[in-house]
């Protein structure tokens, strides 16, 4: 399993928004500059995060991006779900693949357990945890 670039960049963008001390939010071009991201590519990421209801533009002149929830209430799984429907480390877990061995497969349970642990880890890690970890370095 590999976390795609949009998700990785989205976590970095969300970190920037959560770390901003400006009451008007942070401008998208500042996020791009701070994280060395293409502004055009960041547009797609910001759009998906807005659609998912994680961020918005602050109303008013020179409005920047703000979180719509507290950073401790946004999990990395929430960010992940802005780009992917769900996690399935192997196709058979979510019933996508027709496999005649599914009821007798010796490793099916292992894949389910591993998949559940990955989801659990993403759900247990919050944006605030990321901010705190970076602030302590």
URNORRA-V122357 format. One record per pair of residues at least 24 apart in sequence whose C-alpha atoms are under 8 Angstrom apart, sorted by sequence separation. I is the first residue (numbers start at 1). J is the second residue. D is the distance in whole Angstrom. If there is no record, write none. Layout:
BEGIN
I,J,D ; I,J,D
END
This chain:
BEGIN
54,79,8 ; 89,115,6 ; 88,115,6 ; 9,37,8 ; 87,115,7 ; 49,79,7 ; 52,82,6 ; 51,82,8 ; 25,57,8 ; 87,119,7 ; 9,42,8 ; 25,58,6 ; 49,82,6 ; 24,58,6 ; 48,82,6 ; 10,45,6 ; 48,83,7 ; 9,45,8 ; 10,46,8 ; 27,63,7 ; 28,64,7 ; 26,63,8 ; 27,64,4 ; 28,65,7 ; 24,62,8 ; 25,63,7 ; 26,64,4 ; 27,65,6 ; 6,45,6 ; 10,49,8 ; 24,63,6 ; 25,64,4 ; 26,65,5 ; 24,64,6 ; 25,65,5 ; 26,66,7 ; 24,65,8 ; 25,66,5 ; 24,66,8 ; 77,119,7 ; 77,122,5 ; 78,123,8 ; 76,122,5 ; 77,123,5 ; 75,122,7 ; 76,123,6 ; 17,65,7 ; 18,66,8 ; 75,123,5 ; 76,124,8 ; 77,125,8 ; 17,66,6 ; 18,67,7 ; 75,124,7 ; 76,125,6 ; 17,67,7 ; 75,125,6 ; 76,126,6 ; 75,126,4 ; 76,127,7 ; 74,126,6 ; 75,127,6 ; 18,71,6 ; 73,126,7 ; 74,127,6 ; 72,126,6 ; 73,127,8 ; 74,128,8 ; 71,126,7 ; 72,127,6 ; 71,127,5 ; 72,128,5 ; 71,128,5 ; 72,129,7 ; 11,76,7 ; 11,79,7 ; 10,79,7 ; 7,79,7 ; 7,80,6 ; 7,83,7 ; 6,83,7 ; 1,89,6 ; 18,127,7 ; 18,128,8 ; 15,127,7 ; 19,131,7 ; 14,127,7 ; 18,131,7 ; 15,130,7 ; 11,127,8 ; 15,131,6
END
